[in-house]
Amino acid sequence: MLRDSELEFVPIVGKRRIIALSEIESIGEGRWLPGKFVWEKRAFTLGASVWQPMAFAVAESVSVRWSPILRARNV
């Protein structure tokens, strides 16, 4: 879930994680998660010095909204 100043991850297995958008230092975007092509989705890889890189994929319709927001927060 993307909010004004944070991104909340709700994994299938494991605990929720909330990341402040201001912590994000790098953003990768494409069609691949580590080792896997994702059909009809957009993959994001987020990096920061305070946590391990995170990769996730969302539907194309969601990525159209999220991509400009994530990139604007990472200027």
Buried (B, 14 or more C-beta within 10 A) or exposed (E): EBEEEBBEBEEEEEEEEEBEBEBBEEBEEEEEBEEEEBEEBBBBBBBBEEEEEBBBBBEEEEBEEBBEBBEEBBE
